[in-house]
Amino acid sequence: MTYEQKLADALDAVKREGRYRTFADVKRRRGAFPKAEVIKGEGIKPITVWCSNDYLGMGQHPAVLAAMHEAIDRVGAGSGGTRNIAGTTHYHVELERELADLHQKECALVFTSAFVANEAALSTLSQLLPGCIIFSDEKNHASMIAGIRNGRGPKHIFQHNDLADLEACLRKVPLETPKIIAFESVYSMDGHIAPIGAICDLAKKYNALTYLDEVHAVGLYGPRGGGVAERDGVMHRIDIINGTLAKGFGVMGGYIAASRTICDAIRSYAPGFIFTTSLAPAIAAGAVASIRHLKSSSIERERHQERARALKTRLTIADIPVMSGPSHIVPVLVADPVRCKALTDVLLDRYGIYVQPINYPTVPRGTERLRLTPSPQHSDADMEHLVGALTELWSQCPMALMESLAAAE
């Protein structure tokens, strides 16, 4: 059998399960978010984006765009190298200072993505702390799982947000054994929020470091956008915070914020930091502008929360199976990969609504869903159109949806 055939067989398996993904060719319109255009063949269709992780629309904010333009005009495009070799510019230094201040930590370290930050930090900590055991929430992101796996150290997986199970795991390990509790603040596929303060209590009791992924919370929660830990008044109790610049802040990149020693150790040992070209200066400049704006402005956060509540209410009234949760995430359960894909295809082709299906391995099989992300810029009319479309389609079986899709094409 040829290599090509083996790969084709693997792709066929994904297609048979109904979870093969196709990319939508989307062009956002500057200043008009969440409005955009999708290009199909020779045609261009106006759409409304309902699945963007640019939660606050900061990727379109005038201050962010102005900072990026200014940086390009001053220093050009790329950074010119890794952080150790020509790739540390003043924009990177400013960005790390802003992030350290945001989380009230001694230091911050910027990576090319939050995935890379999680993988690099967790794997490096495992290797630098001999015998370290990582206690990981069962619903942690793939990047955290990758970091724990690549660290090649022992681990315990505790039941999701289950304090009793976490303590039972911790209790089995000697107090002097190095430990890290790794968890998220907002779990992005379900919308759950972790009991951060109670986990910190257990960390103190059992002599563990805390590693908190705030990727889906930074910019969105807390008086200055520091995340759920800031909102709950427990940010000072977290040892290491992981965050992103690509969601609430609307640009690109990831980071950790921690003590100077922790950041310096990861900076000095993590291959994912040492051997990667740094962010372009314009991206770093845009991130600085976004962070500074959201430190002083709560308008975007307040509007965002109101929009999320409003959409959940409208979906509930329409008997659409929205999964309840305390965060801004609005998941709609479909529980079938074929129907989930068919729904999103018809929503795009017939109604101009862009939302992607969430299937395995992002979520467990049988829990396939639409993941809606209302932003401050989504209007009541946008919501009415979305809920109306879902109401029309919801009672149709997968075959009827596929026939509708074929007719639309």
PAKOLDO-78477 format. One record per residue (C-alpha): residue number from 1; residue in one letter; x, y, z. Coordinates in pm, whole numbers, padded with zeros to 5 digits. Layout:
N
num=NUM; residu=A; east=X; north=Y; up=Z
...
END
This chain:
409
num=1; residu=M; east=00000; north=00000; up=00000
num=2; residu=T; east=00131; north=00347; up=-00087
num=3; residu=Y; east=00183; north=00628; up=00160
num=4; residu=E; east=-00079; north=00831; up=-00023
num=5; residu=Q; east=-00331; north=00548; up=00013
num=6; residu=K; east=-00273; north=00519; up=00386
num=7; residu=L; east=-00330; north=00890; up=00431
num=8; residu=A; east=-00638; north=00880; up=00207
num=9; residu=D; east=-00779; north=00596; up=00418
num=10; residu=A; east=-00727; north=00804; up=00733
num=11; residu=L; east=-00913; north=01093; up=00573
num=12; residu=D; east=-01195; north=00863; up=00463
num=13; residu=A; east=-01238; north=00750; up=00824
num=14; residu=V; east=-01286; north=01111; up=00933
num=15; residu=K; east=-01535; north=01170; up=00652
num=16; residu=R; east=-01736; north=00856; up=00741
num=17; residu=E; east=-01775; north=00988; up=01095
num=18; residu=G; east=-01915; north=01313; up=00960
num=19; residu=R; east=-01642; north=01528; up=01114
num=20; residu=Y; east=-01432; north=01616; up=00811
num=21; residu=R; east=-01374; north=01992; up=00811
num=22; residu=T; east=-01367; north=02230; up=00518
num=23; residu=F; east=-01237; north=02584; up=00542
num=24; residu=A; east=-01468; north=02874; up=00469
num=25; residu=D; east=-01296; north=03143; up=00263
num=26; residu=V; east=-01397; north=03445; up=00473
num=27; residu=K; east=-01308; north=03813; up=00438
num=28; residu=R; east=-01389; north=04033; up=00735
num=29; residu=R; east=-01488; north=04391; up=00663
num=30; residu=R; east=-01288; north=04645; up=00859
num=31; residu=G; east=-01507; north=04838; up=01098
num=32; residu=A; east=-01814; north=04623; up=01028
num=33; residu=F; east=-01755; north=04320; up=01256
num=34; residu=P; east=-01934; north=04075; up=01284
num=35; residu=K; east=-02024; north=04132; up=00920
num=36; residu=A; east=-01804; north=03963; up=00662
num=37; residu=E; east=-01807; north=03796; up=00323
num=38; residu=V; east=-01761; north=03433; up=00224
num=39; residu=I; east=-01613; north=03347; up=-00115
num=40; residu=K; east=-01747; north=03033; up=-00286
num=41; residu=G; east=-01624; north=02971; up=-00637
num=42; residu=E; east=-01681; north=03292; up=-00827
num=43; residu=G; east=-01947; north=03419; up=-00589
num=44; residu=I; east=-01927; north=03642; up=-00281
num=45; residu=K; east=-02196; north=03620; up=-00013
num=46; residu=P; east=-02246; north=03856; up=00284
num=47; residu=I; east=-02248; north=03674; up=00619
num=48; residu=T; east=-02268; north=03736; up=00993
num=49; residu=V; east=-01992; north=03565; up=01193
num=50; residu=W; east=-02117; north=03380; up=01502
num=51; residu=C; east=-01812; north=03171; up=01592
num=52; residu=S; east=-01523; north=03415; up=01626
num=53; residu=N; east=-01299; north=03405; up=01933
num=54; residu=D; east=-01239; north=03777; up=01886
num=55; residu=Y; east=-01494; north=03801; up=02165
num=56; residu=L; east=-01497; north=04179; up=02207
num=57; residu=G; east=-01424; north=04276; up=01847
num=58; residu=M; east=-01090; north=04427; up=01953
num=59; residu=G; east=-00938; north=04308; up=01627
num=60; residu=Q; east=-01129; north=04597; up=01470
num=61; residu=H; east=-01069; north=04859; up=01739
num=62; residu=P; east=-00927; north=05189; up=01603
num=63; residu=A; east=-00660; north=05211; up=01876
num=64; residu=V; east=-00534; north=04862; up=01796
num=65; residu=L; east=-00524; north=04924; up=01422
num=66; residu=A; east=-00352; north=05259; up=01467
num=67; residu=A; east=-00082; north=05105; up=01688
num=68; residu=M; east=-00017; north=04831; up=01434
num=69; residu=H; east=00009; north=05079; up=01146
num=70; residu=E; east=00246; north=05297; up=01345
num=71; residu=A; east=00470; north=05001; up=01429
num=72; residu=I; east=00491; north=04893; up=01065
num=73; residu=D; east=00575; north=05247; up=00960
num=74; residu=R; east=00848; north=05273; up=01224
num=75; residu=V; east=01021; north=04934; up=01217
num=76; residu=G; east=00883; north=04730; up=00926
num=77; residu=A; east=00721; north=04387; up=00915
num=78; residu=G; east=00898; north=04094; up=01081
num=79; residu=S; east=01087; north=04072; up=01409
num=80; residu=G; east=01399; north=03934; up=01246
num=81; residu=G; east=01460; north=03629; up=01461
num=82; residu=T; east=01405; north=03441; up=01784
num=83; residu=R; east=01389; north=03632; up=02108
num=84; residu=N; east=01749; north=03536; up=02184
num=85; residu=I; east=01876; north=03636; up=01839
num=86; residu=A; east=01756; north=03976; up=01712
num=87; residu=G; east=01386; north=03909; up=01781
num=88; residu=T; east=01341; north=04103; up=02105
num=89; residu=T; east=01220; north=04451; up=02012
num=90; residu=H; east=01100; north=04731; up=02235
num=91; residu=Y; east=00743; north=04630; up=02147
num=92; residu=H; east=00798; north=04287; up=02302
num=93; residu=V; east=00945; north=04442; up=02615
num=94; residu=E; east=00647; north=04678; up=02646
num=95; residu=L; east=00403; north=04391; up=02593
num=96; residu=E; east=00554; north=04177; up=02867
num=97; residu=R; east=00548; north=04472; up=03108
num=98; residu=E; east=00179; north=04530; up=03033
num=99; residu=L; east=00096; north=04163; up=03088
num=100; residu=A; east=00290; north=04142; up=03415
num=101; residu=D; east=00103; north=04451; up=03535
num=102; residu=L; east=-00232; north=04310; up=03418
num=103; residu=H; east=-00188; north=03998; up=03630
num=104; residu=Q; east=00008; north=04167; up=03911
num=105; residu=K; east=00304; north=03933; up=03865
num=106; residu=E; east=00675; north=04003; up=03863
num=107; residu=C; east=00721; north=03896; up=03505
num=108; residu=A; east=00554; north=03778; up=03184
num=109; residu=L; east=00681; north=03583; up=02887
num=110; residu=V; east=00527; north=03609; up=02538
num=111; residu=F; east=00500; north=03316; up=02296
num=112; residu=T; east=00368; north=03284; up=01942
num=113; residu=S; east=00044; north=03128; up=02071
num=114; residu=A; east=-00120; north=03022; up=02396
num=115; residu=F; east=-00094; north=02662; up=02275
num=116; residu=V; east=00283; north=02697; up=02252
num=117; residu=A; east=00290; north=02874; up=02589
num=118; residu=N; east=00101; north=02591; up=02761
num=119; residu=E; east=00303; north=02316; up=02596
num=120; residu=A; east=00635; north=02485; up=02663
num=121; residu=A; east=00564; north=02590; up=03021
num=122; residu=L; east=00411; north=02266; up=03147
num=123; residu=S; east=00663; north=02036; up=02979
num=124; residu=T; east=00955; north=02247; up=03100
num=125; residu=L; east=00829; north=02269; up=03457
num=126; residu=S; east=00789; north=01890; up=03465
num=127; residu=Q; east=01148; north=01845; up=03356
num=128; residu=L; east=01296; north=02110; up=03589
num=129; residu=L; east=01115; north=01986; up=03900
num=130; residu=P; east=01233; north=01625; up=03948
num=131; residu=G; east=00951; north=01393; up=04048
num=132; residu=C; east=00687; north=01660; up=03992
num=133; residu=I; east=00330; north=01527; up=03963
num=134; residu=I; east=00078; north=01726; up=03760
num=135; residu=F; east=-00287; north=01716; up=03862
num=136; residu=S; east=-00491; north=01798; up=03553
num=137; residu=D; east=-00863; north=01864; up=03513
num=138; residu=E; east=-01012; north=01607; up=03276
num=139; residu=K; east=-01146; north=01881; up=03046
num=140; residu=N; east=-00821; north=02071; up=03010
num=141; residu=H; east=-00731; north=02200; up=02665
num=142; residu=A; east=-00526; north=01993; up=02420
num=143; residu=S; east=-00231; north=02230; up=02465
num=144; residu=M; east=-00215; north=02155; up=02837
num=145; residu=I; east=-00245; north=01784; up=02769
num=146; residu=A; east=00040; north=01811; up=02517
num=147; residu=G; east=00259; north=01994; up=02769
num=148; residu=I; east=00192; north=01739; up=03041
num=149; residu=R; east=00256; north=01449; up=02805
num=150; residu=N; east=00577; north=01599; up=02667
num=151; residu=G; east=00703; north=01659; up=03019
num=152; residu=R; east=00707; north=01280; up=03058
num=153; residu=G; east=00638; north=01301; up=03429
num=154; residu=P; east=00368; north=01140; up=03643
num=155; residu=K; east=00019; north=01283; up=03634
num=156; residu=H; east=-00326; north=01244; up=03790
num=157; residu=I; east=-00643; north=01336; up=03600
num=158; residu=F; east=-00917; north=01462; up=03832
num=159; residu=Q; east=-01285; north=01482; up=03750
num=160; residu=H; east=-01395; north=01811; up=03600
num=161; residu=N; east=-01423; north=02091; up=03859
num=162; residu=D; east=-01455; north=01820; up=04130
num=163; residu=L; east=-01284; north=01943; up=04445
num=164; residu=A; east=-01342; north=01620; up=04636
num=165; residu=D; east=-01181; north=01414; up=04362
num=166; residu=L; east=-00890; north=01656; up=04334
num=167; residu=E; east=-00828; north=01638; up=04707
num=168; residu=A; east=-00849; north=01259; up=04702
num=169; residu=C; east=-00575; north=01258; up=04437
num=170; residu=L; east=-00360; north=01507; up=04627
num=171; residu=R; east=-00398; north=01318; up=04952
num=172; residu=K; east=-00227; north=01011; up=04803
num=173; residu=V; east=00098; north=01200; up=04738
num=174; residu=P; east=00357; north=01291; up=05006
num=175; residu=L; east=00350; north=01658; up=05104
num=176; residu=E; east=00713; north=01712; up=05002
num=177; residu=T; east=00661; north=01578; up=04648
num=178; residu=P; east=00656; north=01861; up=04389
num=179; residu=K; east=00306; north=01915; up=04251
num=180; residu=I; east=00128; north=02136; up=03999
num=181; residu=I; east=-00249; north=02172; up=03974
num=182; residu=A; east=-00330; north=02261; up=03613
num=183; residu=F; east=-00679; north=02386; up=03527
num=184; residu=E; east=-00874; north=02646; up=03330
num=185; residu=S; east=-01089; north=02934; up=03444
num=186; residu=V; east=-01345; north=02921; up=03159
num=187; residu=Y; east=-01384; north=02589; up=02979
num=188; residu=S; east=-01452; north=02704; up=02628
num=189; residu=M; east=-01667; north=02422; up=02491
num=190; residu=D; east=-01910; north=02393; up=02786
num=191; residu=G; east=-01888; north=02741; up=02937
num=192; residu=H; east=-01810; north=02610; up=03286
num=193; residu=I; east=-01608; north=02821; up=03531
num=194; residu=A; east=-01364; north=02668; up=03777
num=195; residu=P; east=-01382; north=02719; up=04156
num=196; residu=I; east=-01046; north=02895; up=04152
num=197; residu=G; east=-01035; north=03004; up=04515
num=198; residu=A; east=-01121; north=02658; up=04645
num=199; residu=I; east=-00854; north=02501; up=04424
num=200; residu=C; east=-00603; north=02750; up=04564
num=201; residu=D; east=-00704; north=02638; up=04914
num=202; residu=L; east=-00620; north=02278; up=04822
num=203; residu=A; east=-00293; north=02385; up=04661
num=204; residu=K; east=-00187; north=02557; up=04982
num=205; residu=K; east=-00295; north=02261; up=05196
num=206; residu=Y; east=-00103; north=02008; up=04985
num=207; residu=N; east=00199; north=02219; up=04886
num=208; residu=A; east=00121; north=02250; up=04514
num=209; residu=L; east=00183; north=02517; up=04252
num=210; residu=T; east=-00123; north=02645; up=04067
num=211; residu=Y; east=-00123; north=02674; up=03687
num=212; residu=L; east=-00432; north=02852; up=03552
num=213; residu=D; east=-00527; north=02880; up=03186
num=214; residu=E; east=-00725; north=03206; up=03150
num=215; residu=V; east=-00728; north=03200; up=02770
num=216; residu=H; east=-01106; north=03238; up=02739
num=217; residu=A; east=-01125; north=03496; up=03018
num=218; residu=V; east=-00848; north=03753; up=02977
num=219; residu=G; east=-00989; north=04083; up=02860
num=220; residu=L; east=-01340; north=03958; up=02936
num=221; residu=Y; east=-01359; north=03936; up=03316
num=222; residu=G; east=-01229; north=04140; up=03607
num=223; residu=P; east=-01212; north=04518; up=03661
num=224; residu=R; east=-00913; north=04549; up=03425
num=225; residu=G; east=-00963; north=04238; up=03212
num=226; residu=G; east=-00728; north=04018; up=03414
num=227; residu=G; east=-00965; north=03723; up=03394
num=228; residu=V; east=-01187; north=03526; up=03630
num=229; residu=A; east=-00912; north=03510; up=03894
num=230; residu=E; east=-00907; north=03890; up=03902
num=231; residu=R; east=-01288; north=03905; up=03910
num=232; residu=D; east=-01293; north=03664; up=04205
num=233; residu=G; east=-01014; north=03842; up=04394
num=234; residu=V; east=-00779; north=03542; up=04390
num=235; residu=M; east=-00532; north=03635; up=04115
num=236; residu=H; east=-00253; north=03683; up=04371
num=237; residu=R; east=-00294; north=03320; up=04479
num=238; residu=I; east=-00221; north=03178; up=04134
num=239; residu=D; east=00145; north=03094; up=04069
num=240; residu=I; east=00135; north=03078; up=03688
num=241; residu=I; east=-00128; north=03230; up=03458
num=242; residu=N; east=-00151; north=03138; up=03093
num=243; residu=G; east=-00332; north=03372; up=02859
num=244; residu=T; east=-00381; north=03463; up=02496
num=245; residu=L; east=-00364; north=03779; up=02289
num=246; residu=A; east=-00581; north=03625; up=02016
num=247; residu=K; east=-00925; north=03617; up=02178
num=248; residu=G; east=-01038; north=03893; up=02414
num=249; residu=F; east=-00750; north=04114; up=02302
num=250; residu=G; east=-00818; north=04048; up=01934
num=251; residu=V; east=-00466; north=04005; up=01796
num=252; residu=M; east=-00231; north=03702; up=01813
num=253; residu=G; east=00006; north=03530; up=02055
num=254; residu=G; east=00012; north=03374; up=02399
num=255; residu=Y; east=00192; north=03424; up=02727
num=256; residu=I; east=00252; north=03321; up=03084
num=257; residu=A; east=00269; north=03555; up=03385
num=258; residu=A; east=00444; north=03440; up=03701
num=259; residu=S; east=00739; north=03511; up=03927
num=260; residu=R; east=01061; north=03632; up=03772
num=261; residu=T; east=01232; north=03302; up=03854
num=262; residu=I; east=00962; north=03087; up=03691
num=263; residu=C; east=00957; north=03299; up=03374
num=264; residu=D; east=01336; north=03305; up=03357
num=265; residu=A; east=01359; north=02927; up=03395
num=266; residu=I; east=01107; north=02865; up=03116
num=267; residu=R; east=01272; north=03131; up=02898
num=268; residu=S; east=01607; north=02958; up=02945
num=269; residu=Y; east=01499; north=02596; up=02895
num=270; residu=A; east=01180; north=02572; up=02684
num=271; residu=P; east=01246; north=02477; up=02319
num=272; residu=G; east=00908; north=02623; up=02224
num=273; residu=F; east=01039; north=02964; up=02329
num=274; residu=I; east=01407; north=02938; up=02239
num=275; residu=F; east=01371; north=02812; up=01882
num=276; residu=T; east=01070; north=03010; up=01758
num=277; residu=T; east=01074; north=03340; up=01571
num=278; residu=S; east=00911; north=03606; up=01788
num=279; residu=L; east=00585; north=03785; up=01711
num=280; residu=A; east=00599; north=04058; up=01450
num=281; residu=P; east=00646; north=04400; up=01617
num=282; residu=A; east=00315; north=04525; up=01474
num=283; residu=I; east=00131; north=04238; up=01642
num=284; residu=A; east=00300; north=04311; up=01974
num=285; residu=A; east=00214; north=04681; up=01936
num=286; residu=G; east=-00151; north=04600; up=01864
num=287; residu=A; east=-00167; north=04373; up=02168
num=288; residu=V; east=-00024; north=04647; up=02391
num=289; residu=A; east=-00287; north=04893; up=02268
num=290; residu=S; east=-00567; north=04641; up=02325
num=291; residu=I; east=-00454; north=04552; up=02676
num=292; residu=R; east=-00415; north=04917; up=02775
num=293; residu=H; east=-00760; north=05002; up=02643
num=294; residu=L; east=-00934; north=04715; up=02822
num=295; residu=K; east=-00756; north=04791; up=03149
num=296; residu=S; east=-00940; north=05122; up=03161
num=297; residu=S; east=-01262; north=05046; up=02973
num=298; residu=S; east=-01535; north=04812; up=03099
num=299; residu=I; east=-01791; north=04908; up=02835
num=300; residu=E; east=-01693; north=04620; up=02607
num=301; residu=R; east=-01704; north=04363; up=02890
num=302; residu=E; east=-02043; north=04478; up=03016
num=303; residu=R; east=-02197; north=04478; up=02670
num=304; residu=H; east=-02045; north=04138; up=02598
num=305; residu=Q; east=-02200; north=03980; up=02906
num=306; residu=E; east=-02537; north=04138; up=02828
num=307; residu=R; east=-02529; north=04003; up=02472
num=308; residu=A; east=-02446; north=03651; up=02594
num=309; residu=R; east=-02733; north=03656; up=02843
num=310; residu=A; east=-02971; north=03790; up=02579
num=311; residu=L; east=-02884; north=03518; up=02329
num=312; residu=K; east=-02919; north=03240; up=02587
num=313; residu=T; east=-03261; north=03374; up=02682
num=314; residu=R; east=-03379; north=03393; up=02320
num=315; residu=L; east=-03260; north=03039; up=02247
num=316; residu=T; east=-03426; north=02902; up=02561
num=317; residu=I; east=-03758; north=03067; up=02475
num=318; residu=A; east=-03735; north=02914; up=02125
num=319; residu=D; east=-03678; north=02565; up=02275
num=320; residu=I; east=-03333; north=02538; up=02120
num=321; residu=P; east=-03119; north=02314; up=02348
num=322; residu=V; east=-02868; north=02570; up=02469
num=323; residu=M; east=-02630; north=02425; up=02729
num=324; residu=S; east=-02653; north=02629; up=03047
num=325; residu=G; east=-02344; north=02781; up=03202
num=326; residu=P; east=-02226; north=03091; up=03387
num=327; residu=S; east=-01987; north=03220; up=03120
num=328; residu=H; east=-02015; north=03399; up=02786
num=329; residu=I; east=-01994; north=03074; up=02588
num=330; residu=V; east=-02325; north=02973; up=02424
num=331; residu=P; east=-02312; north=02604; up=02321
num=332; residu=V; east=-02611; north=02449; up=02143
num=333; residu=L; east=-02621; north=02071; up=02172
num=334; residu=V; east=-02674; north=01875; up=01849
num=335; residu=A; east=-02531; north=01536; up=01958
num=336; residu=D; east=-02471; north=01407; up=01605
num=337; residu=P; east=-02171; north=01489; up=01382
num=338; residu=V; east=-02356; north=01456; up=01051
num=339; residu=R; east=-02647; north=01673; up=01160
num=340; residu=C; east=-02409; north=01924; up=01317
num=341; residu=K; east=-02219; north=01967; up=00990
num=342; residu=A; east=-02542; north=01979; up=00788
num=343; residu=L; east=-02684; north=02248; up=01015
num=344; residu=T; east=-02382; north=02471; up=00979
num=345; residu=D; east=-02371; north=02423; up=00602
num=346; residu=V; east=-02735; north=02523; up=00560
num=347; residu=L; east=-02700; north=02814; up=00802
num=348; residu=L; east=-02417; north=02950; up=00589
num=349; residu=D; east=-02561; north=02881; up=00246
num=350; residu=R; east=-02925; north=02969; up=00306
num=351; residu=Y; east=-02917; north=03223; up=00589
num=352; residu=G; east=-02571; north=03384; up=00569
num=353; residu=I; east=-02492; north=03271; up=00925
num=354; residu=Y; east=-02136; north=03151; up=00980
num=355; residu=V; east=-02084; north=02907; up=01268
num=356; residu=Q; east=-01858; north=02604; up=01263
num=357; residu=P; east=-01952; north=02255; up=01392
num=358; residu=I; east=-01769; north=02141; up=01705
num=359; residu=N; east=-01703; north=01768; up=01679
num=360; residu=Y; east=-01467; north=01504; up=01818
num=361; residu=P; east=-01184; north=01532; up=01923
num=362; residu=T; east=-01261; north=01885; up=02045
num=363; residu=V; east=-01561; north=01744; up=02236
num=364; residu=P; east=-01652; north=01382; up=02316
num=365; residu=R; east=-01843; north=01184; up=02057
num=366; residu=G; east=-02217; north=01222; up=02106
num=367; residu=T; east=-02185; north=01579; up=02237
num=368; residu=E; east=-02137; north=01756; up=01903
num=369; residu=R; east=-02254; north=02114; up=01917
num=370; residu=L; east=-02271; north=02459; up=01771
num=371; residu=R; east=-02058; north=02701; up=01971
num=372; residu=L; east=-02200; north=03051; up=01943
num=373; residu=T; east=-01994; north=03350; up=02049
num=374; residu=P; east=-02202; north=03668; up=02074
num=375; residu=S; east=-01998; north=03987; up=02075
num=376; residu=P; east=-02077; north=04345; up=02180
num=377; residu=Q; east=-02129; north=04420; up=01811
num=378; residu=H; east=-02405; north=04161; up=01751
num=379; residu=S; east=-02738; north=04342; up=01730
num=380; residu=D; east=-03086; north=04234; up=01836
num=381; residu=A; east=-03165; north=04192; up=01466
num=382; residu=D; east=-02865; north=03960; up=01426
num=383; residu=M; east=-02995; north=03750; up=01715
num=384; residu=E; east=-03348; north=03740; up=01578
num=385; residu=H; east=-03217; north=03619; up=01243
num=386; residu=L; east=-03003; north=03349; up=01407
num=387; residu=V; east=-03274; north=03218; up=01640
num=388; residu=G; east=-03530; north=03226; up=01359
num=389; residu=A; east=-03303; north=03022; up=01133
num=390; residu=L; east=-03230; north=02766; up=01404
num=391; residu=T; east=-03601; north=02737; up=01483
num=392; residu=E; east=-03681; north=02666; up=01118
num=393; residu=L; east=-03408; north=02405; up=01086
num=394; residu=W; east=-03416; north=02234; up=01423
num=395; residu=S; east=-03701; north=01993; up=01362
num=396; residu=Q; east=-03563; north=01873; up=01030
num=397; residu=C; east=-03386; north=01539; up=01019
num=398; residu=P; east=-03031; north=01507; up=00883
num=399; residu=M; east=-03154; north=01383; up=00543
num=400; residu=A; east=-03383; north=01683; up=00501
num=401; residu=L; east=-03098; north=01913; up=00593
num=402; residu=M; east=-02867; north=01749; up=00343
num=403; residu=E; east=-03132; north=01782; up=00073
num=404; residu=S; east=-03169; north=02150; up=00162
num=405; residu=L; east=-02794; north=02191; up=00131
num=406; residu=A; east=-02787; north=02021; up=-00208
num=407; residu=A; east=-03069; north=02246; up=-00327
num=408; residu=A; east=-02885; north=02557; up=-00203
num=409; residu=E; east=-02575; north=02457; up=-00398
END
